[in-house]
Amino acid sequence: MAVKFGPEYVRAIAPYQGGKPIAEVAREFGLKESDIVKLASNENPLGMPQSARDAMQRAVADIGRYPDSNGFELKAAITRKHNVPEDWITLGNGSNDILELAAHAFVQPGQSVVFSEYAFLVYALATQAAGARAIVVPSRQYGHDLQAMAAAVADDTRLIYIANPNNPTGTFAPAAELEAFLRKVPEHVVVVLDEAYTDYLPAELRYDAIAWVAKYPNLLVSRTLSKAYGLAGLRIGYAIAQPGITDLLNRIRQPFNVNSLAQAAAVAALADSEFLARSASVNAAGYQALTKAFDEMKLPYLSSFGNFVMVQVGDDDAAGARVNLALLKRGVIARPLANYGLSKWLRVTIGLPEENAAFLHALKTILG
């Protein structure tokens, strides 16, 4: 009998599967990379801002040195943006790093973590990797049922994950509901508010979660520069919380988890308000184009507050996989959602006008 290494809870983890890379689809289906449209991973279709590209190129000259482990310049940029003390900040190799650090810092094996049905898959993976028990709360109209989540907190619960807006469904919890939830959570339970898509919210829905950190010592707000800021390939995110939380995160954080190029690009991107506004504008226009077409095609979809839309492409449980494969053969990469229990649906990232048009043309051809 073969030796089994590691604990059972690690062996039970199904590794996270990202959206298919363009090169892989080109090889698999004999297509030209230049003809392929990728709308699978919620990347910014504008790419990275020129300001960040220039900063990164300047930083290349010093690439033979280790990066600043404490991220002094980047933390200073985050402090300027959010008006928080430097010791409230933890840097991450993408916000995914922050989500995993939280599970390892605050949860012991056997304790529980609360998150919603149809929430980001990494919450479940981080819980499993910590040897913890998942309390998965049924969704309310594909979004977070915050009252039910508060009621689900057990004596051994140490961590709660909330995504707002939520990925992959795009749903949004209003500020009043979120703060009412925070007031109910026991003070020894850390709440991770994952705001990866907050920069796409319209002005009337914006709220200041960073200000809540001063009121709630158990709140951790997670942000990323992979979406609206266009730096997905550099892997840069950060957390804002009171020092009682950040001190523990930084004790287990890898010492050079954010590389030099990422730090330099992030400092520039955080100051580039013009690029951020253009990202939001392109996204809003693309959302209107996609949802108008879905209405015309009579396809159910969820109202989304991120940079993607979840659309139902059939009535049978094989619909998502079937339509996804047909799209791939036509050079369009979307995201099937069977691993979320949403096998009738696809998630499509909002792209440039020509990318959205290519997706819609292929979808209409496939669905007849």
C-alpha positions as CSV (number, residue, x, y, z in Angstrom):
1,M,0.0,0.0,0.0
2,A,1.3,3.4,-1.0
3,V,2.3,5.8,1.8
4,K,-0.1,8.7,2.2
5,F,1.6,11.9,3.1
6,G,0.1,14.8,4.9
7,P,-3.2,15.2,6.8
8,E,-6.4,14.0,5.2
9,Y,-7.9,17.5,5.1
10,V,-5.1,18.6,2.8
11,R,-5.5,15.5,0.5
12,A,-9.2,16.3,0.3
13,I,-8.6,19.7,-1.3
14,A,-9.5,20.1,-5.0
15,P,-7.0,22.6,-6.3
16,Y,-8.3,25.9,-7.6
17,Q,-8.7,26.0,-11.4
18,G,-8.3,29.4,-12.9
19,G,-9.7,30.5,-16.3
20,K,-8.0,28.8,-19.3
21,P,-5.0,30.7,-20.6
22,I,-5.1,31.9,-24.2
23,A,-2.1,29.9,-25.2
24,E,-3.7,26.7,-23.9
25,V,-6.9,27.2,-25.9
26,A,-4.9,28.0,-29.0
27,R,-3.0,24.7,-28.6
28,E,-6.0,22.6,-27.8
29,F,-8.2,23.8,-30.6
30,G,-5.7,24.8,-33.2
31,L,-6.5,28.5,-33.1
32,K,-4.4,31.6,-33.5
33,E,-3.7,33.3,-30.1
34,S,-4.5,36.7,-31.7
35,D,-8.0,35.5,-32.6
36,I,-8.9,34.4,-29.1
37,V,-11.0,36.5,-26.7
38,K,-10.5,35.8,-23.0
39,L,-13.4,36.7,-20.8
40,A,-12.9,34.2,-18.1
41,S,-10.9,35.7,-15.2
42,N,-12.3,39.1,-14.5
43,E,-9.2,40.9,-15.7
44,N,-9.2,44.5,-16.8
45,P,-9.6,44.6,-20.6
46,L,-7.6,47.9,-20.7
47,G,-4.6,46.0,-19.4
48,M,-2.2,47.9,-17.0
49,P,-2.1,51.7,-16.8
50,Q,0.8,53.3,-18.5
51,S,1.8,55.0,-15.3
52,A,2.3,51.6,-13.7
53,R,4.2,50.2,-16.7
54,D,6.6,53.2,-16.6
55,A,7.2,52.7,-12.8
56,M,7.8,49.0,-13.3
57,Q,10.3,49.6,-16.0
58,R,12.2,52.0,-13.8
59,A,12.2,49.4,-11.0
60,V,13.8,46.8,-13.3
61,A,17.2,48.4,-12.9
62,D,17.3,47.2,-9.2
63,I,15.8,43.8,-9.8
64,G,19.0,42.1,-8.6
65,R,18.1,43.2,-5.1
66,Y,15.5,41.7,-2.8
67,P,12.3,43.7,-2.6
68,D,11.5,45.9,0.4
69,S,10.0,43.3,2.8
70,N,8.0,45.9,4.6
71,G,6.8,47.7,1.5
72,F,7.5,51.2,2.8
73,E,6.6,53.1,-0.4
74,L,3.6,51.0,-1.1
75,K,2.3,51.3,2.4
76,A,2.8,55.0,2.2
77,A,0.7,55.1,-1.0
78,I,-2.1,53.1,0.7
79,T,-1.9,55.4,3.7
80,R,-2.3,58.4,1.4
81,K,-5.3,56.8,-0.3
82,H,-7.2,55.6,2.7
83,N,-5.9,57.8,5.5
84,V,-4.9,54.9,7.8
85,P,-1.8,54.3,9.9
86,E,0.9,52.2,8.4
87,D,0.5,49.5,11.0
88,W,-3.0,48.9,9.8
89,I,-1.7,47.6,6.5
90,T,-0.7,44.0,5.4
91,L,0.6,43.5,1.9
92,G,-0.4,40.3,0.0
93,N,0.6,38.4,-3.1
94,G,-2.8,39.3,-4.5
95,S,-5.7,39.5,-2.2
96,N,-5.9,35.7,-2.4
97,D,-2.8,35.7,-0.2
98,I,-4.7,37.8,2.4
99,L,-7.6,35.5,2.4
100,E,-5.3,32.5,3.1
101,L,-3.3,34.3,5.7
102,A,-6.4,35.1,7.6
103,A,-7.4,31.4,7.8
104,H,-4.0,30.4,9.0
105,A,-3.7,33.3,11.5
106,F,-7.0,33.1,13.2
107,V,-8.4,29.5,12.8
108,Q,-7.1,26.3,14.5
109,P,-7.8,22.9,13.1
110,G,-11.3,21.8,14.0
111,Q,-12.7,25.3,14.5
112,S,-15.2,26.7,12.1
113,V,-15.4,29.3,9.3
114,V,-18.6,30.8,8.0
115,F,-19.2,31.8,4.4
116,S,-22.0,31.9,1.9
117,E,-23.1,29.5,-0.7
118,Y,-21.9,30.7,-4.1
119,A,-19.2,32.7,-2.6
120,F,-15.6,32.8,-3.9
121,L,-14.1,29.3,-4.0
122,V,-10.9,30.3,-2.2
123,Y,-12.9,30.7,1.1
124,A,-13.6,27.0,1.1
125,L,-10.0,26.1,0.0
126,A,-8.5,28.3,2.7
127,T,-10.8,26.7,5.3
128,Q,-9.8,23.2,4.3
129,A,-6.1,24.1,4.2
130,A,-6.4,25.3,7.8
131,G,-8.0,22.0,8.8
132,A,-11.1,23.9,9.8
133,R,-14.8,23.2,9.5
134,A,-16.9,25.1,6.9
135,I,-20.3,26.4,7.8
136,V,-21.8,27.2,4.4
137,V,-24.9,29.3,4.7
138,P,-27.5,29.0,1.9
139,S,-27.7,32.1,-0.3
140,R,-30.5,34.5,-0.6
141,Q,-31.2,35.1,-4.3
142,Y,-27.6,34.0,-5.1
143,G,-26.2,36.5,-2.6
144,H,-25.2,36.7,1.0
145,D,-28.0,36.1,3.6
146,L,-26.4,38.2,6.3
147,Q,-29.0,37.5,8.9
148,A,-28.6,33.8,8.4
149,M,-24.8,34.1,8.5
150,A,-24.9,35.9,11.8
151,A,-27.2,33.2,13.2
152,A,-24.9,30.5,11.9
153,V,-21.9,31.6,14.0
154,A,-21.0,28.7,16.3
155,D,-19.1,28.7,19.6
156,D,-16.0,27.6,17.7
157,T,-16.3,30.1,14.8
158,R,-13.3,32.2,14.4
159,L,-13.6,33.7,10.9
160,I,-16.2,34.9,8.5
161,Y,-15.7,35.6,4.8
162,I,-17.9,38.1,3.0
163,A,-17.4,39.2,-0.6
164,N,-19.0,42.5,-1.6
165,P,-19.7,42.6,-4.5
166,N,-19.7,38.8,-4.6
167,N,-17.8,36.6,-7.1
168,P,-19.1,34.7,-9.2
169,T,-22.7,36.0,-8.8
170,G,-22.1,39.7,-8.8
171,T,-24.6,40.4,-6.0
172,F,-24.2,43.3,-3.6
173,A,-25.1,43.8,0.1
174,P,-26.0,47.5,0.9
175,A,-23.9,49.3,3.5
176,A,-26.7,49.4,6.2
177,E,-27.1,45.6,6.0
178,L,-23.3,45.0,6.3
179,E,-22.9,47.3,9.3
180,A,-25.9,45.7,11.0
181,F,-24.2,42.4,10.5
182,L,-20.9,43.6,11.9
183,R,-22.7,44.8,15.1
184,K,-24.0,41.2,15.6
185,V,-20.8,39.4,15.2
186,P,-19.0,38.4,18.5
187,E,-15.8,40.5,18.9
188,H,-13.5,37.4,18.9
189,V,-14.7,36.4,15.4
190,V,-12.7,38.1,12.6
191,V,-14.8,39.3,9.6
192,V,-12.9,39.4,6.3
193,L,-14.7,41.8,4.0
194,D,-13.4,41.0,0.5
195,E,-13.8,44.1,-1.6
196,A,-12.0,43.0,-4.8
197,Y,-14.7,44.6,-7.0
198,T,-15.6,47.6,-5.0
199,D,-14.0,50.1,-7.5
200,Y,-16.8,49.2,-10.0
201,L,-19.6,50.3,-7.7
202,P,-21.6,53.4,-8.8
203,A,-21.2,56.4,-6.6
204,E,-24.7,56.0,-5.0
205,L,-23.8,52.6,-3.7
206,R,-20.3,53.4,-2.3
207,Y,-19.7,53.1,1.4
208,D,-16.5,53.5,3.5
209,A,-15.6,50.1,4.9
210,I,-12.1,51.5,5.8
211,A,-13.8,53.9,8.3
212,W,-15.6,50.9,9.9
213,V,-12.2,49.4,10.7
214,A,-11.8,52.0,13.4
215,K,-15.1,51.0,15.0
216,Y,-14.8,47.2,14.7
217,P,-11.4,45.8,15.9
218,N,-12.4,42.4,14.4
219,L,-12.9,43.7,10.8
220,L,-10.4,43.1,8.1
221,V,-11.0,44.8,4.7
222,S,-9.3,43.1,1.8
223,R,-8.5,44.9,-1.5
224,T,-6.8,44.0,-4.8
225,L,-5.1,45.7,-7.7
226,S,-5.9,42.8,-10.0
227,K,-9.2,44.1,-11.2
228,A,-9.9,47.8,-11.8
229,Y,-6.2,48.7,-11.5
230,G,-5.2,46.2,-14.2
231,L,-2.3,44.5,-12.4
232,A,-3.5,40.9,-12.3
233,G,-0.3,39.4,-13.5
234,L,1.8,41.2,-10.8
235,R,-0.2,39.7,-7.9
236,I,-0.7,42.6,-5.5
237,G,-3.3,43.0,-2.8
238,Y,-3.5,44.4,0.7
239,A,-5.5,44.2,3.9
240,I,-6.6,47.0,6.3
241,A,-7.3,46.2,9.9
242,Q,-6.4,47.3,13.4
243,P,-2.9,46.3,14.7
244,G,-4.3,43.4,16.7
245,I,-5.1,41.7,13.4
246,T,-2.2,43.0,11.2
247,D,0.4,42.0,13.7
248,L,-0.7,38.3,13.5
249,L,-0.9,38.4,9.7
250,N,2.6,39.8,9.4
251,R,4.0,37.2,11.7
252,I,3.1,34.4,9.2
253,R,3.3,36.4,5.9
254,Q,6.2,35.4,3.7
255,P,9.0,38.0,4.1
256,F,9.2,38.9,0.4
257,N,5.6,38.1,-0.7
258,V,5.3,41.2,-2.9
259,N,8.0,41.6,-5.5
260,S,9.8,44.8,-6.4
261,L,8.0,45.3,-9.8
262,A,4.6,44.8,-8.2
263,Q,5.3,47.3,-5.5
264,A,6.5,49.9,-7.9
265,A,3.6,49.4,-10.3
266,A,1.1,49.5,-7.4
267,V,2.4,52.8,-6.1
268,A,1.8,54.4,-9.5
269,A,-1.5,52.7,-10.1
270,L,-3.0,53.8,-6.8
271,A,-2.4,57.4,-7.8
272,D,-3.8,57.0,-11.3
273,S,-7.4,58.2,-10.8
274,E,-7.8,58.8,-14.5
275,F,-7.2,55.2,-15.4
276,L,-9.5,54.0,-12.6
277,A,-12.3,56.2,-13.9
278,R,-11.8,54.9,-17.4
279,S,-11.9,51.3,-16.2
280,A,-15.2,51.9,-14.5
281,S,-16.6,53.7,-17.6
282,V,-15.6,50.9,-20.0
283,N,-17.1,48.4,-17.6
284,A,-20.4,50.2,-17.3
285,A,-20.8,50.5,-21.0
286,G,-19.9,46.8,-21.5
287,Y,-22.4,45.8,-18.9
288,Q,-25.2,47.6,-20.7
289,A,-24.2,46.0,-24.0
290,L,-24.1,42.4,-22.6
291,T,-27.3,42.7,-20.6
292,K,-29.2,44.3,-23.4
293,A,-28.2,41.3,-25.6
294,F,-29.2,38.8,-22.9
295,D,-32.6,40.5,-22.7
296,E,-33.0,40.2,-26.4
297,M,-32.0,36.6,-26.3
298,K,-34.3,36.0,-23.3
299,L,-31.5,34.6,-21.3
300,P,-31.7,34.9,-17.5
301,Y,-28.9,36.7,-15.8
302,L,-28.1,38.3,-12.5
303,S,-27.7,42.0,-12.0
304,S,-24.0,42.4,-11.4
305,F,-22.0,45.0,-9.5
306,G,-18.6,43.7,-10.5
307,N,-16.8,43.5,-13.9
308,F,-18.6,40.3,-15.0
309,V,-22.1,38.9,-15.6
310,M,-23.5,35.5,-14.7
311,V,-25.8,34.3,-17.4
312,Q,-27.9,31.1,-17.6
313,V,-27.3,29.4,-21.0
314,G,-29.7,26.4,-20.8
315,D,-32.2,24.5,-18.7
316,D,-30.3,21.2,-18.2
317,D,-27.3,20.6,-15.9
318,A,-25.0,20.0,-18.9
319,A,-25.8,23.4,-20.4
320,G,-22.9,25.4,-19.0
321,A,-20.2,22.8,-20.0
322,R,-21.7,22.3,-23.4
323,V,-21.9,26.0,-24.3
324,N,-18.5,26.7,-22.8
325,L,-16.9,24.0,-25.0
326,A,-18.7,25.4,-28.1
327,L,-17.4,28.9,-27.2
328,L,-13.8,27.6,-26.8
329,K,-14.0,26.0,-30.2
330,R,-14.9,29.5,-31.5
331,G,-12.0,31.2,-29.7
332,V,-14.0,32.7,-26.8
333,I,-13.0,31.8,-23.2
334,A,-15.7,32.2,-20.6
335,R,-16.0,30.7,-17.1
336,P,-18.2,27.6,-16.5
337,L,-19.5,27.4,-13.0
338,A,-20.2,23.7,-12.3
339,N,-17.7,23.8,-9.4
340,Y,-19.9,26.3,-7.7
341,G,-23.0,24.1,-8.2
342,L,-24.2,26.5,-11.0
343,S,-23.9,24.1,-14.0
344,K,-26.5,25.9,-16.1
345,W,-24.6,29.2,-15.9
346,L,-21.5,30.9,-17.3
347,R,-19.7,33.8,-15.9
348,V,-18.5,36.2,-18.6
349,T,-16.0,39.0,-17.9
350,I,-16.9,42.4,-19.3
351,G,-14.4,43.2,-22.0
352,L,-13.7,45.8,-24.6
353,P,-16.6,46.5,-27.1
354,E,-15.1,44.3,-29.8
355,E,-14.5,41.5,-27.3
356,N,-18.1,41.7,-26.0
357,A,-19.3,41.6,-29.6
358,A,-17.3,38.5,-30.4
359,F,-18.7,36.7,-27.4
360,L,-22.3,37.7,-28.2
361,H,-21.9,36.6,-31.8
362,A,-20.5,33.2,-30.8
363,L,-23.2,32.8,-28.1
364,K,-26.0,33.6,-30.5
365,T,-24.6,31.2,-33.1
366,I,-24.3,28.4,-30.5
367,L,-27.8,28.9,-29.0
368,G,-29.4,29.5,-32.4
